[in-house]
Amino acid sequence: MTGVCSVRVEDKLSQIVPVALDLYLRSTDDITVLRDAPWLNTQRVLQALAAMGTLMLCFAAWISMLRRRVRRQTSIIRTQLSEEARLREAAEAANRAKSEFVANMSHEIRTPMNGVLGMTELLLDTETTEEQQEFLGMVRDSANALLTVIDDVLDFSKIEAGKLDLDHEDFPLTEALDQIMGNFGLRAAKRDLKLACEVASGIPEMVVGDALRLRQILNNLLGNALKFTERGEIVVTAELESRSKDTLGLHFMVRDTGIGIPPEMQEEIFEAFSQADGSTTRKYGGTGLGLAISLRLVQMMDGRMWVESAAGHGSCFHFTARMGCQPWHTPPSA
Ligand code: ADP
């Protein structure tokens, strides 16, 4: 019976694929073996199918459990993230509100302080005793010091509240530098300090930017250099880093031969209300806000600010700033 069947299959196959038959069926016994295989029966096939089905069901259940777990975790993380974002936004809003409040308050204090200063100046011009003159002089100096602190706090709060915008106007850079140097000339001469300014060739006479804020940065750096230098020199340098069609990259340096800053304080002094030495305020005055404000202004000008210094060997404050320029802005003729 099996032989007949084998022959028939062979005949059939050889009609269809004679070559393949030679290749895949070595003899008709191969087919006989398959048909007579005792382990290949319906029950076994059903059992195998049932096992596979169970396996697949388990696999599907596992996948669905994993998916549920991932979904649950994702929703927890999403809730946490949105809560964090909400808290961050609330903190930022509170910070902005605080800075706005301080800015408004500082502004309100300035007006009566100017009244105190004006009246003191008037009183100083009247007939007073020497002692009264001395007292009034102290009132004027204290009022001036307080105004400086208030101005710093006002500027810092404005920057923190994102309310300070930079001007973008044409101004004569070399002339501005000359004026700044002129303002410090007398104080330097009184202390027998050499004061110099070097402007590299190639820097145009006119640039586009915020002259007031550039002046503020340089005033702060020069004021500090003068405050912390007993003897020697203070040199301001301006160099041209790059120039394209309408922008200039400028690099300013203020170098002094003063007390210097220890390495561990060279980053900290750029933070608000931070001074290199605890005794600085007592000895030299100041609020520790000047460099923090200058750094932020420099960053608003797309620049960087850093210091090179060694305690006892002077300091060199650097900052870069991007200014605008017009094609017809040329360096001053020598
Ligand atoms: P202030 O001068 O009002 O204290 P600043 O922010 O301008 O605030 O300066 C912070 C501190 O950095 C100063 O108190 C001082 O310790 C240090 N510092 C700044 N400039 C110099 C300098 N040229 N030489 C030595 N120390 C300096």
Residues whose N, C-alpha, C, O or C-beta is under 5 A from the ligand:
A	BS01	ADP	N224 A225 F228 G258 G260 I261 I269 S274 Q275 A276 D277 T280 G285 G286 T287 G288 L289 G290 L291 A292 S315
